[in-house]
Amino acid sequence: MSRRDQITMTDAEALAFLDEERTLVCATIGPRGWPHLMPLWYVVRDGRLWAWTFAKSQKAKNLERDPRATVQVEAGESYDQLRGVMFECEVTMHHDLETVAGVGGEVLRRYTPGLSPDEPLHPDAAALVQGQASKRVAFEFVEVRRSTWDHRKLAQGVY
């Protein structure tokens, strides 16, 4: 078995990892042709990554011009603990307020301590999301290719 095969995550492991972690790095192609990397908070809907951001942000402008992105979520402090997922994606950009606000509400629930994913937002928080939705877009990251790694699967001392 190759080393690559040893460290690859299963689909279930990758989804569990995405549920544990908090930030993805989104790489788009900037206006001068250079990679543009920015962090995003995200949610997973039916196995697919989603995020929201300001419609006037550079990453949104980049994706309007070229809808391809590479996103990565990673963790680990030492080599033997490194793990992560990288997706090459076609990004669908959503502008409709219902979809954008829905993603915004999910992000708020996920990143607010004490809120559960199914819990309704407090009316003030819901109003905040609705107010922000008109200035934002939602990104749906449609996976084209995936690479995963989990170095914890390697035998101790093998690196």
C-alpha positions as CSV (number, residue, x, y, z in Angstrom):
1,M,0.0,0.0,0.0
2,S,1.4,3.4,-0.9
3,R,1.9,6.1,1.6
4,R,-0.7,8.2,-0.2
5,D,-3.2,5.4,0.2
6,Q,-2.4,5.1,3.9
7,I,-3.2,8.7,4.7
8,T,-6.3,9.2,2.6
9,M,-9.5,9.9,4.5
10,T,-12.7,8.1,3.7
11,D,-15.7,10.2,2.8
12,A,-17.1,9.8,6.3
13,E,-13.7,10.8,7.9
14,A,-13.6,13.9,5.6
15,L,-17.1,15.0,6.6
16,A,-16.4,14.4,10.3
17,F,-13.2,16.5,9.9
18,L,-15.1,19.3,8.2
19,D,-17.6,19.3,11.1
20,E,-14.8,19.6,13.6
21,E,-12.8,22.4,12.0
22,R,-13.8,26.1,11.7
23,T,-12.0,27.9,8.8
24,L,-11.4,27.1,5.2
25,V,-8.9,29.0,3.0
26,C,-10.4,29.8,-0.3
27,A,-8.0,30.4,-3.3
28,T,-9.3,32.3,-6.3
29,I,-7.5,33.9,-9.2
30,G,-7.0,37.6,-8.5
31,P,-7.2,40.4,-11.1
32,R,-3.5,40.3,-11.9
33,G,-3.5,36.5,-12.3
34,W,-2.0,35.7,-8.9
35,P,-3.7,33.3,-6.4
36,H,-5.8,35.2,-3.9
37,L,-6.2,33.3,-0.6
38,M,-8.7,34.3,2.0
39,P,-10.2,32.6,5.1
40,L,-13.9,31.9,5.3
41,W,-16.3,30.4,7.9
42,Y,-18.3,27.7,6.3
43,V,-21.2,25.3,6.7
44,V,-21.7,21.8,5.2
45,R,-25.0,21.3,3.5
46,D,-25.6,17.7,2.1
47,G,-21.9,17.1,2.0
48,R,-21.1,20.3,0.2
49,L,-19.3,23.4,1.5
50,W,-21.1,26.7,1.6
51,A,-20.0,30.2,2.8
52,W,-21.2,33.8,2.5
53,T,-19.2,37.0,2.1
54,F,-19.7,40.6,1.0
55,A,-20.7,40.9,-2.7
56,K,-18.0,43.6,-3.2
57,S,-15.2,41.5,-1.7
58,Q,-12.2,40.7,-3.9
59,K,-12.9,36.9,-3.7
60,A,-16.5,37.5,-5.0
61,K,-15.2,39.6,-7.8
62,N,-12.6,37.0,-8.7
63,L,-15.3,34.3,-8.7
64,E,-17.6,36.3,-11.0
65,R,-14.7,36.5,-13.5
66,D,-13.6,32.9,-13.1
67,P,-15.8,30.5,-11.0
68,R,-13.0,28.1,-10.1
69,A,-11.6,27.9,-6.6
70,T,-9.4,25.6,-4.5
71,V,-10.4,25.4,-0.8
72,Q,-8.5,23.8,2.0
73,V,-9.3,23.0,5.6
74,E,-6.3,21.7,7.7
75,A,-5.3,21.0,11.2
76,G,-2.3,19.7,13.2
77,E,0.7,21.2,14.9
78,S,3.3,18.6,14.2
79,Y,3.9,16.5,11.1
80,D,2.5,13.3,12.6
81,Q,-0.7,15.2,13.4
82,L,-1.3,16.9,10.1
83,R,-4.6,16.3,8.4
84,G,-6.8,18.1,5.9
85,V,-9.0,18.2,2.9
86,M,-8.5,20.2,-0.3
87,F,-11.2,20.6,-3.0
88,E,-10.9,21.9,-6.5
89,C,-14.3,23.4,-7.0
90,E,-16.6,25.1,-9.5
91,V,-18.3,27.8,-7.4
92,T,-22.0,28.7,-7.8
93,M,-22.6,32.2,-6.5
94,H,-26.1,32.8,-5.1
95,H,-27.5,36.3,-5.0
96,D,-31.1,35.6,-4.0
97,L,-31.9,36.9,-0.5
98,E,-33.5,33.7,0.7
99,T,-30.5,31.5,-0.1
100,V,-28.0,34.1,1.1
101,A,-29.9,34.7,4.4
102,G,-30.2,30.9,4.9
103,V,-26.5,30.4,4.6
104,G,-25.8,33.4,6.9
105,G,-28.2,32.0,9.5
106,E,-26.5,28.7,9.4
107,V,-23.0,30.3,9.7
108,L,-24.2,32.3,12.7
109,R,-25.6,29.3,14.4
110,R,-22.5,27.3,13.8
111,Y,-20.1,29.9,15.1
112,T,-22.1,31.2,18.0
113,P,-21.3,29.3,21.2
114,G,-24.3,27.7,22.7
115,L,-26.5,27.7,19.6
116,S,-27.5,24.5,18.0
117,P,-27.9,24.1,14.3
118,D,-31.7,23.5,14.6
119,E,-32.3,26.3,17.1
120,P,-34.2,29.3,15.8
121,L,-32.2,32.5,15.8
122,H,-33.1,35.2,18.3
123,P,-35.2,37.9,16.5
124,D,-32.4,40.4,16.8
125,A,-29.9,38.0,15.3
126,A,-32.4,37.0,12.5
127,A,-32.8,40.7,11.7
128,L,-29.0,41.2,11.6
129,V,-28.7,38.3,9.1
130,Q,-31.6,39.6,7.0
131,G,-30.0,43.1,7.0
132,Q,-26.6,41.7,5.9
133,A,-28.0,39.4,3.2
134,S,-28.7,42.2,0.7
135,K,-25.0,43.1,0.8
136,R,-23.7,39.5,0.6
137,V,-23.5,36.5,-1.7
138,A,-23.5,32.8,-0.9
139,F,-20.9,30.5,-2.3
140,E,-21.7,26.9,-3.1
141,F,-18.5,25.0,-3.6
142,V,-19.2,22.2,-6.1
143,E,-16.4,19.6,-5.8
144,V,-14.6,18.6,-8.9
145,R,-11.6,16.9,-7.3
146,R,-10.6,16.1,-3.8
147,S,-7.4,15.4,-1.9
148,T,-7.2,14.4,1.7
149,W,-4.5,13.5,4.2
150,D,-4.4,12.3,7.8
151,H,-0.9,11.7,9.0
152,R,-2.2,10.2,12.3
153,K,-2.8,7.0,10.2
154,L,1.0,6.5,9.7
155,A,2.9,4.3,12.0
156,Q,4.6,6.2,14.8
157,G,8.0,7.5,13.9
158,V,7.4,7.1,10.1
159,Y,7.8,10.5,8.5
